[in-house]
């Protein structure tokens, strides 16, 4: 069984730590790296080629929306799920066509378990 290679992108250290700790505890996941902003996410995607990028929207240097556009253009087989505290933010920005899915941070654990179980193309709300 191939492990799902995941890159975590968020500018808040405590959130990244919590999320990466959870991912490292999952047997079917290979946590590949973390990034603090969109620029770093693009660089690490180019070098590490993750299967899935978990992308925060609001970050310094380059936000998650811009970074997602570039990642999906350059590496279309890489799945990108947008992370946000506000479920309406996803729809307001019309990201349905940009990303592979959306995860509300408050329901992160259940959403990630569904993705890890092989539902990477599912849009989660």
N, C-alpha and C positions, 0 to 999 in steps of 0.2 A: 504494500500500500504506500503510495506516495504521500508525503506530508505536505500540507498546505503551507507555503512560504508566505509569511505576513510581515509587512512593514507598517509600523505605527507612526503616525504623524500628528503631533499636537504640541502646542507651545507651553502647556502646563506640565511641569515635571511630575507633580503628584499624580495627575491623571495618567500620564504615560507609564509611570511606575506601577500603578494599580492594574492597568490594562496589560502591560507586558508580563507582569507576575501571573495573571490569570492565563494568558496565552501559553506561557512556558509550562504551566501545569497540565496542558492538554497534550495527550500522546500523539494525536494526529496533526499537530501543528509544529512547524519549524519557524520560530521567531527569528527573523533575519536581521532586523535593525529597527532603530527609531530615529525620527527626525523632528526638529523643532520648528521648521517652517517649510513653505512650498519649494523654495530653491533647493534645500537639502533633500526634500522628498524626490524631486526630479533626478538629482544626482545619484541618490542611492537606488532609485528604480533602474536607472541606466546601468549601474554596476552590478546590482544584486538580482535583478529580474524577479521580484516577488510575484506570487500568484495573486495576492490581494494586498491592496493598500487601504488602510483605515485612516481617512483624511479628515482632520478638523477643518472648519471653514475659516474661522477668524484667527490669523497668525501674522506675525511680523514678516517683513521682507516681501514675501509673496503669499497671498492667501490661498486657501484650499481650492477655491473655484478655479483660479488661474492655473494652479499646479495640476488639477485634475484634467483640464482641457489639454494641457501639454502631454501628460502621461497617456491619456487615451488616444491622442493623435500619433504619438511615437511608438507606443506599445499597446495596441488595441486589445490584445489578449489578456492584459493585466486588468483585473477587476478592481474597481475603486468604489468603496463605500464611504459616503459622506457622514461625518459625525457632527452632531449639534445638540445643544440643549433645547432648542426651539424647533418643534416639528413643522411649524408654518414657514420657517426660513427656507426649507427645502423647496416647497411649492412656490413661494414668492420668487425665488431665483430661477425657476424652471429647470431645475437640475435633473428632472426625470430622464431627459435625453442625454445628459452629460455623464452622469455616474451610473453605476450598476445597481446602486441601492442607497438607502438612507437609514441611519441608525440614530435613534434618540438616545443620548448618553444615559438617561435614567433607566433604559431597558437594555443596556449593553450586553449583559450576561446572556440573556435568553436569545437575543439576536445573534450573538457570536456563536452560540452553541448550534443554532440552526445553520449558519453558514459553514461551520466546521463539519457538520454532518452531511455536507455535499449540496447545499442549496445556494450556492454562490450566485446564481442568476436571479434569485428571488429578491424583489424589492421589499425591504422591511420597513415598517412604519412604527 
